[in-house]
Amino acid sequence: MKPTEVGFVCVDAVSNRPFGYQIVVEKHHGEIKCLSKPGEGTEFLIKIPTDN
């Protein structure tokens, strides 16, 4: 699968979690939310605290 194909994701070989998750949630104690509506699209909300 190529990075430009739908469904492609890079995961960490040890934790099997996507790299974006590791950076936002584990390293910065943030949040990732995905809101999707069929036929309308998908919205990703990424929150990263500024008071670390």
Backbone as CSV, one residue per row, in Angstrom:
resi,resn,N_x,N_y,N_z,CA_x,CA_y,CA_z,C_x,C_y,C_z
1,MET,0.840,-1.177,0.000,0.000,0.000,0.000,0.887,1.243,0.000
2,LYS,0.519,2.227,-0.801,1.286,3.463,-0.914,0.703,4.535,0.017
3,PRO,1.537,5.479,0.473,1.056,6.547,1.363,-0.101,7.370,0.792
4,THR,-0.262,7.386,-0.507,-1.330,8.178,-1.119,-2.645,7.406,-1.226
5,GLU,-2.649,6.116,-0.873,-3.855,5.298,-0.972,-4.717,5.426,0.279
6,VAL,-6.028,5.376,0.086,-6.959,5.430,1.201,-6.714,4.244,2.115
7,GLY,-6.656,4.493,3.413,-6.446,3.429,4.378,-4.998,3.262,4.814
8,PHE,-4.063,3.973,4.152,-2.653,3.869,4.533,-2.435,4.558,5.872
9,VAL,-1.704,3.902,6.747,-1.358,4.509,8.032,0.005,3.980,8.465
10,CYS,0.815,4.839,9.058,2.121,4.435,9.588,1.937,4.079,11.052
11,VAL,2.367,2.891,11.450,2.235,2.490,12.840,3.587,2.131,13.429
12,ASP,3.695,2.297,14.736,4.881,1.913,15.476,4.902,0.390,15.575
13,ALA,6.030,-0.224,15.304,6.134,-1.683,15.292,5.954,-2.294,16.684
14,VAL,6.283,-1.551,17.730,6.190,-2.079,19.090,4.779,-1.934,19.654
15,SER,4.229,-0.721,19.618,2.913,-0.489,20.229,1.763,-0.743,19.261
16,ASN,2.058,-0.804,17.966,1.060,-0.985,16.910,0.040,0.163,16.872
17,ARG,0.444,1.354,17.337,-0.411,2.540,17.298,0.102,3.473,16.209
18,PRO,-0.811,4.227,15.585,-0.378,5.191,14.565,0.571,6.233,15.162
19,PHE,1.532,6.684,14.363,2.516,7.658,14.843,1.859,8.946,15.314
20,GLY,0.840,9.429,14.619,0.158,10.661,15.034,-0.421,10.529,16.426
21,TYR,-0.979,9.362,16.731,-1.529,9.109,18.060,-0.428,9.205,19.105
22,GLN,0.693,8.583,18.839,1.790,8.592,19.805,2.274,10.009,20.079
23,ILE,2.409,10.806,19.041,2.920,12.170,19.211,1.924,13.035,19.978
24,VAL,0.662,13.034,19.544,-0.344,13.909,20.145,-0.769,13.433,21.531
25,VAL,-1.135,12.173,21.668,-1.712,11.677,22.918,-0.644,11.287,23.938
26,GLU,0.303,10.460,23.548,1.264,9.952,24.519,2.348,10.971,24.873
27,LYS,2.868,11.681,23.895,3.962,12.618,24.173,3.460,13.957,24.709
28,HIS,2.361,14.477,24.129,1.880,15.813,24.497,0.613,15.795,25.349
29,HIS,0.096,14.600,25.672,-1.104,14.450,26.499,-2.298,15.193,25.897
30,GLY,-2.418,15.112,24.579,-3.512,15.763,23.871,-4.620,14.791,23.524
31,GLU,-5.477,15.214,22.600,-6.620,14.405,22.185,-6.732,14.404,20.667
32,ILE,-7.232,13.304,20.122,-7.554,13.217,18.705,-8.989,12.708,18.615
33,LYS,-9.835,13.428,17.899,-11.216,12.993,17.673,-11.490,12.999,16.184
34,CYS,-12.288,12.059,15.751,-12.649,11.945,14.345,-14.165,11.974,14.234
35,LEU,-14.697,12.946,13.505,-16.133,13.072,13.287,-16.392,12.836,11.810
36,SER,-17.193,11.826,11.499,-17.423,11.467,10.108,-18.907,11.293,9.833
37,LYS,-19.349,11.857,8.709,-20.738,11.716,8.279,-20.729,11.224,6.832
38,PRO,-21.352,10.079,6.587,-21.387,9.543,5.229,-21.930,10.573,4.233
39,GLY,-21.231,10.753,3.147,-21.646,11.682,2.111,-21.290,13.130,2.384
40,GLU,-20.831,13.442,3.608,-20.485,14.824,3.959,-18.993,15.037,4.188
41,GLY,-18.296,13.996,4.606,-16.866,14.127,4.832,-16.468,13.789,6.259
42,THR,-15.208,14.042,6.560,-14.639,13.716,7.865,-13.903,14.916,8.420
43,GLU,-14.046,15.126,9.715,-13.377,16.233,10.402,-12.525,15.641,11.516
44,PHE,-11.258,16.046,11.577,-10.366,15.601,12.637,-10.121,16.768,13.582
45,LEU,-10.321,16.522,14.871,-10.048,17.535,15.882,-8.814,17.090,16.655
46,ILE,-7.811,17.946,16.689,-6.565,17.633,17.391,-6.336,18.717,18.432
47,LYS,-6.274,18.318,19.699,-6.041,19.253,20.803,-4.722,18.923,21.454
48,ILE,-3.855,19.919,21.569,-2.565,19.757,22.227,-2.464,20.829,23.302
49,PRO,-2.342,20.432,24.570,-2.239,21.412,25.655,-1.004,22.293,25.503
50,THR,-1.138,23.542,25.910,0.004,24.473,25.833,0.681,24.648,27.173
51,ASP,0.168,23.999,28.219,0.727,24.180,29.562,1.543,22.990,30.038
52,ASN,2.321,22.366,29.150,3.148,21.207,29.542,4.351,21.650,30.304
